[in-house]
Amino acid sequence: MNLQAELNKTGGFKNLELLAKQVVEGFIAGMHKSPFHGFSAEFAEHKIYNQGESTRHIDWKLYAKTDKLYTKRYDDETNLRCHLIVDNSSSMHYPEIKEFNISRLNKIGFSALASASLMHILKKQRDAVGLSIYSDAYDYYSPEKGSERHHQMLLAELSNMVVSKQTNKQTETYTYLHQIAENINRRSLIFFFTDMFQTETDDTKLFEALRHLKYNKHEVVLFHVIDKEKELKFDFDNTPKRFIDVETNEFINLYPDTVKQGYESAVTEYFKSIRLKCGQYQIKYVQADINKSFDKILTTYMVERQKFI
């Protein structure tokens, strides 16, 4: 299967579901003997039932065949509820891409495919998943459900998000996080995809909103989505360039080398402060470089799911 062929050359994803499946299957194939259990709802290990254990997981069909009590190492049915939150502001559509391919995604494309891959796993686990998308408004909300129809609806919304033209879309993330926190009524595992770039940075308000989610007993994982080469290392050739703020349309003309050292130092310090505050508020922080594979995203899911269940 040529994954690049699954991407629509005019922009966006031709078949997001198929591509997500390939990403997940490639990840599983690349793993050695996994220390994680319960990853696939299609397989269950058995162990001898010990007196005093809960009878909930006893495999009664196997008992009928063997006359011995065995329990499943994990259940086909789980009660995990997961909610995906995606920042769809203009900065998330950087870099501008006309022809997508699996090795060349912008931040919103990476977030959409990562979300679809997580949804593919959740679907196999028969878990419930919900989705929130925001930009300069609360663009989309769907509560956690596990049906096939719901799954297809979320995939369609993610695909539409990638091709939507976000022109000068600023956002106050904390405003919509508070609204999202009010919408998610039951304890959930929350994955939040954002580049943490805001026109008016107010870390206090932002982390108050994240604390709102934590206060409601949710487990929160922040995927900090960045183009590391450009947005952190400022890796541009030293020819005159115009850098335009995609959210405010302000611009500056300069030679990249004249500001590279100071820029990298300032951004590194900003990213460090985000990571430290996440640790302070017990929020899982994961830096997600769009030029890397999705392994970090999927591994984080597996680890956090084990802790959540």
LOVEXMI-750559 format. One record per residue (C-alpha): residue in one letter; x, z, y; residue number from 1. Coordinates in Angstrom, 2 decimals. Last residue first. Layout:
// residues N
residu/xx/zz/yy/num
a/X/Z/Y/NUM .
...
This chain:
// residues 309
residu/xx/zz/yy/num
i/-8.39/33.15/2.09/309 .
f/-6.49/33.20/5.40/308 .
k/-2.97/33.88/4.18/307 .
q/-3.03/31.08/1.60/306 .
r/-4.64/28.79/4.16/305 .
e/-1.87/29.51/6.65/304 .
v/0.82/28.42/4.19/303 .
m/-0.98/25.27/3.09/302 .
y/-1.87/24.24/6.64/301 .
t/1.71/24.80/7.82/300 .
t/2.95/22.56/5.00/299 .
l/0.49/19.85/6.06/298 .
i/1.57/19.88/9.71/297 .
k/5.30/20.13/8.93/296 .
d/5.02/17.24/6.46/295 .
f/3.38/14.91/8.98/294 .
s/6.57/12.92/9.49/293 .
k/8.65/12.88/12.67/292 .
n/8.47/10.73/15.81/291 .
i/5.33/12.52/17.01/290 .
d/7.27/15.80/17.16/289 .
a/5.00/18.72/16.25/288 .
q/6.29/22.11/17.42/287 .
v/4.42/24.79/15.49/286 .
y/3.28/28.09/17.03/285 .
k/1.14/30.53/15.00/284 .
i/-0.73/32.79/17.40/283 .
q/-0.04/36.50/17.12/282 .
y/-0.49/37.12/20.87/281 .
q/3.17/38.00/21.47/280 .
g/4.33/35.25/19.12/279 .
c/2.30/32.69/21.03/278 .
k/3.77/34.09/24.24/277 .
l/7.30/33.58/22.88/276 .
r/6.58/29.98/21.85/275 .
i/5.09/29.13/25.23/274 .
s/8.07/30.71/27.03/273 .
k/10.47/28.64/24.90/272 .
f/8.60/25.45/25.76/271 .
y/8.96/26.23/29.47/270 .
e/12.67/27.05/29.11/269 .
t/13.30/23.79/27.26/268 .
v/11.34/21.94/29.96/267 .
a/13.48/23.40/32.75/266 .
s/16.82/22.80/30.98/265 .
e/15.88/19.26/29.98/264 .
y/14.85/18.44/33.56/263 .
g/18.00/19.92/35.10/262 .
q/20.25/17.93/32.77/261 .
k/18.28/14.68/33.05/260 .
v/17.78/14.66/36.82/259 .
t/20.44/12.23/38.07/258 .
d/20.72/10.56/34.65/257 .
p/17.15/9.22/34.89/256 .
y/17.84/7.13/38.06/255 .
l/14.88/7.71/40.35/254 .
n/11.50/6.65/41.70/253 .
i/8.73/9.28/41.71/252 .
f/5.02/8.93/41.04/251 .
e/1.64/10.58/41.59/250 .
n/-1.18/9.07/39.53/249 .
t/-2.68/12.56/39.02/248 .
e/-3.16/12.59/35.23/247 .
v/-0.80/9.79/34.21/246 .
d/2.00/11.21/36.37/245 .
i/4.09/8.10/37.03/244 .
f/7.85/7.82/36.58/243 .
r/9.29/4.78/38.37/242 .
k/12.63/3.71/36.99/241 .
p/16.05/2.62/38.21/240 .
t/18.40/2.12/35.24/239 .
n/20.07/4.95/33.36/238 .
d/18.60/4.41/29.91/237 .
f/15.96/6.99/29.01/236 .
d/16.22/9.98/26.65/235 .
f/14.57/12.78/28.65/234 .
k/15.53/15.27/25.90/233 .
l/12.20/17.11/26.03/232 .
e/9.56/14.56/26.97/231 .
k/11.38/11.40/25.90/230 .
e/13.13/12.23/22.62/229 .
k/10.72/15.03/21.73/228 .
d/7.52/13.05/22.09/227 .
i/5.36/16.16/21.99/226 .
v/2.47/17.80/20.15/225 .
h/2.53/21.60/20.23/224 .
f/0.43/22.41/17.17/223 .
l/-1.12/25.79/17.95/222 .
v/-2.39/27.63/14.86/221 .
v/-5.14/30.20/15.44/220 .
e/-6.68/32.61/12.93/219 .
h/-10.17/33.55/14.14/218 .
k/-11.28/37.18/14.46/217 .
n/-13.37/36.67/17.63/216 .
y/-10.63/38.46/19.56/215 .
k/-8.19/35.78/18.36/214 .
l/-10.34/33.05/19.89/213 .
h/-10.63/34.98/23.15/212 .
r/-6.87/35.56/22.97/211 .
l/-6.46/31.78/23.19/210 .
a/-8.56/31.84/26.35/209 .
e/-6.48/34.66/27.82/208 .
f/-3.45/32.59/26.82/207 .
l/-4.57/29.72/29.03/206 .
k/-5.57/31.97/31.93/205 .
t/-2.13/33.61/32.02/204 .
d/-0.29/30.34/31.44/203 .
d/-1.74/28.76/34.57/202 .
t/-0.22/25.32/34.88/201 .
e/-2.00/23.17/37.43/200 .
t/-1.65/19.57/36.29/199 .
q/-1.52/20.71/32.67/198 .
f/0.91/19.82/29.88/197 .
m/0.53/21.95/26.77/196 .
d/0.91/18.86/24.53/195 .
t/-2.18/19.85/22.55/194 .
f/-3.46/19.98/18.96/193 .
f/-5.26/23.26/18.04/192 .
f/-5.84/24.16/14.40/191 .
i/-8.35/26.98/13.91/190 .
l/-8.96/28.90/10.68/189 .
s/-12.48/30.28/11.01/188 .
r/-14.50/33.47/11.32/187 .
r/-18.10/32.57/12.06/186 .
n/-19.73/31.81/15.41/185 .
i/-17.57/29.01/16.73/184 .
n/-19.47/27.93/19.85/183 .
e/-18.37/30.82/22.11/182 .
a/-14.71/30.21/21.27/181 .
i/-15.19/26.51/22.09/180 .
q/-16.51/27.42/25.53/179 .
h/-13.55/29.72/26.19/178 .
l/-11.18/27.03/24.94/177 .
y/-12.88/24.59/27.30/176 .
t/-12.02/26.51/30.47/175 .
y/-8.54/27.43/29.19/174 .
t/-7.58/23.78/28.85/173 .
e/-8.07/22.97/32.50/172 .
t/-7.87/19.23/32.23/171 .
q/-6.83/16.12/34.07/170 .
k/-8.04/12.68/33.05/169 .
n/-6.37/10.18/35.38/168 .
t/-7.38/7.27/33.15/167 .
q/-8.13/8.07/29.51/166 .
k/-8.91/4.79/27.79/165 .
s/-10.65/5.62/24.54/164 .
v/-8.87/3.97/21.61/163 .
v/-7.62/7.18/19.98/162 .
m/-10.82/9.14/20.64/161 .
n/-12.94/6.49/18.94/160 .
s/-10.97/6.93/15.73/159 .
l/-11.32/10.71/15.91/158 .
e/-15.09/10.38/16.43/157 .
a/-15.41/8.02/13.47/156 .
l/-13.47/10.43/11.26/155 .
l/-15.75/13.27/12.39/154 .
m/-18.88/11.30/11.44/153 .
q/-17.42/10.36/8.06/152 .
h/-16.81/14.03/7.22/151 .
h/-20.33/14.99/8.34/150 .
r/-21.83/12.36/6.05/149 .
e/-19.66/13.57/3.18/148 .
s/-20.93/17.14/3.65/147 .
g/-18.71/20.15/4.33/146 .
k/-19.87/21.53/7.65/145 .
e/-18.22/23.38/10.53/144 .
p/-19.89/22.77/13.89/143 .
s/-19.49/19.54/15.89/142 .
y/-18.38/19.41/19.50/141 .
y/-17.39/16.49/21.69/140 .
d/-16.35/15.70/25.25/139 .
y/-16.05/19.19/26.76/138 .
a/-15.03/17.78/30.12/137 .
d/-11.79/16.84/31.90/136 .
s/-10.42/16.22/28.42/135 .
y/-11.98/17.95/25.40/134 .
i/-12.47/17.35/21.69/133 .
s/-13.93/19.92/19.28/132 .
l/-14.23/19.43/15.52/131 .
g/-15.67/21.31/12.56/130 .
v/-14.59/21.61/8.91/129 .
a/-16.21/23.26/5.90/128 .
d/-14.27/23.56/2.65/127 .
r/-14.90/21.54/-0.47/126 .
q/-11.20/21.78/-1.33/125 .
k/-11.07/18.00/-1.62/124 .
k/-12.79/17.76/1.77/123 .
l/-10.37/20.27/3.27/122 .
i/-7.45/18.14/2.08/121 .
h/-8.89/14.98/3.64/120 .
m/-9.76/16.92/6.81/119 .
l/-6.12/17.97/7.16/118 .
s/-5.11/14.32/6.89/117 .
a/-7.76/13.32/9.46/116 .
s/-6.44/15.94/11.87/115 .
a/-2.85/14.71/11.45/114 .
l/-4.05/11.12/11.98/113 .
a/-5.91/12.08/15.15/112 .
s/-3.07/14.23/16.50/111 .
f/-0.49/11.50/15.89/110 .
g/-2.71/8.92/17.59/109 .
i/-3.26/11.26/20.55/108 .
k/0.47/11.88/20.91/107 .
n/1.52/8.24/20.63/106 .
l/2.30/6.75/17.28/105 .
r/5.13/4.49/16.15/104 .
s/6.30/5.02/12.58/103 .
i/2.84/4.51/11.09/102 .
n/2.14/1.53/13.30/101 .
f/0.18/1.09/16.50/100 .
e/0.32/-2.09/18.58/99 .
k/-0.61/-1.66/22.23/98 .
i/0.97/1.74/22.71/97 .
e/1.09/3.76/25.92/96 .
p/3.41/6.71/25.34/95 .
y/1.59/8.91/26.12/94 .
h/-2.14/9.14/25.40/93 .
m/-1.95/12.95/25.31/92 .
s/-1.05/12.93/29.00/91 .
s/-4.47/11.47/29.81/90 .
s/-6.37/14.46/28.42/89 .
n/-7.73/14.37/24.87/88 .
d/-6.70/17.88/23.74/87 .
v/-7.86/18.20/20.13/86 .
i/-9.44/21.26/18.48/85 .
l/-9.94/21.34/14.70/84 .
h/-12.15/24.04/13.19/83 .
c/-11.74/25.30/9.63/82 .
r/-14.11/27.36/7.50/81 .
l/-12.82/28.53/4.14/80 .
n/-15.49/29.67/1.72/79 .
t/-14.05/28.21/-1.44/78 .
e/-15.55/26.37/-4.39/77 .
d/-13.20/24.92/-6.98/76 .
d/-11.82/28.42/-7.45/75 .
y/-8.22/29.40/-7.91/74 .
r/-6.16/30.76/-10.76/73 .
k/-9.22/30.36/-12.91/72 .
t/-10.03/33.25/-15.20/71 .
y/-9.84/33.32/-18.99/70 .
l/-11.91/35.31/-21.48/69 .
k/-11.57/34.38/-25.14/68 .
d/-14.22/33.02/-27.53/67 .
t/-12.36/29.70/-27.38/66 .
k/-15.10/27.14/-26.72/65 .
a/-17.75/29.36/-25.14/64 .
y/-15.05/31.20/-23.19/63 .
l/-13.84/27.88/-21.79/62 .
k/-17.33/27.19/-20.49/61 .
w/-17.50/30.73/-19.09/60 .
d/-14.41/30.27/-16.90/59 .
i/-14.18/33.75/-15.37/58 .
h/-13.68/33.64/-11.60/57 .
r/-16.42/36.06/-10.55/56 .
t/-15.72/38.54/-13.32/55 .
s/-13.65/40.67/-10.98/54 .
e/-10.71/42.32/-12.70/53 .
g/-11.11/45.66/-14.52/52 .
q/-10.08/44.36/-17.91/51 .
n/-7.58/41.55/-17.63/50 .
y/-8.71/37.95/-18.05/49 .
i/-6.04/35.69/-19.51/48 .
k/-4.83/33.06/-17.08/47 .
h/-6.10/29.60/-16.28/46 .
e/-4.81/26.90/-13.96/45 .
a/-7.29/24.85/-11.99/44 .
f/-7.30/21.20/-10.94/43 .
e/-9.65/19.00/-8.95/42 .
a/-10.03/21.38/-6.02/41 .
s/-6.50/20.58/-4.95/40 .
f/-4.24/22.91/-2.96/39 .
g/-5.39/26.08/-4.72/38 .
h/-1.93/27.27/-5.55/37 .
f/1.21/26.93/-3.48/36 .
p/4.69/27.45/-4.90/35 .
s/4.80/23.70/-5.57/34 .
k/7.13/22.18/-8.09/33 .
h/8.91/19.59/-5.97/32 .
m/7.02/17.89/-3.16/31 .
g/7.38/14.24/-2.25/30 .
a/4.34/13.16/-4.26/29 .
i/2.21/15.72/-2.42/28 .
f/3.29/14.39/0.98/27 .
g/2.73/10.80/-0.06/26 .
e/-0.73/11.71/-1.31/25 .
v/-1.53/13.38/2.01/24 .
v/-0.29/10.47/4.15/23 .
q/-2.00/7.94/1.89/22 .
k/-5.32/9.77/2.15/21 .
a/-4.98/9.93/5.93/20 .
l/-4.43/6.16/6.02/19 .
l/-7.51/5.53/3.92/18 .
e/-9.66/7.75/6.13/17 .
l/-8.31/6.28/9.37/16 .
n/-9.16/2.72/8.40/15 .
k/-8.52/0.28/11.23/14 .
f/-6.96/2.90/13.46/13 .
g/-6.51/2.51/17.18/12 .
g/-5.17/-0.39/19.17/11 .
t/-5.34/-4.17/18.98/10 .
k/-3.00/-4.15/15.99/9 .
n/-5.44/-2.09/13.95/8 .
l/-3.50/0.14/11.65/7 .
e/-3.94/-0.15/7.92/6 .
a/-1.31/-2.87/7.69/5 .
q/1.26/-0.30/8.75/4 .
l/0.46/1.72/5.65/3 .
n/1.43/-1.11/3.33/2 .
m/0.00/0.00/0.00/1 .
